[in-house]
């Protein structure tokens, strides 16, 4: 068995894929109605996006009876400040709750948390 990729639901697969393309610099390798896949430049698992009409934005940090994140991405960076500025320019928002000093949690445009870490 091989993990081929990670799939994130979104109200619009194309819009969320465009955000991650700006953030990561990856290329689109598959573009179908309601489905977009970005390819990792090193040949590792890709990142895909599918349109979910009933998408509910997750809450970070989680709270009872609210949509919780089901997955998050950990992205290693060389400089948190530089990477954070880049993420915000791409369309991310710094999360209010930050659990650790060497990790910064951001939210993508539809609320999926992702972590930048050294």
Protein Blocks (a to p, Z undefined) as FASTA:
>chain_A
ZZfbdcdddfblklmmmmmmmmnopacfbdcehiacdddfklpacddddddfkbccdddd
ddehiacdfbdcddddfblklmmmmmmmnopacdfbdfbfkbccdddfkopacdddZZ
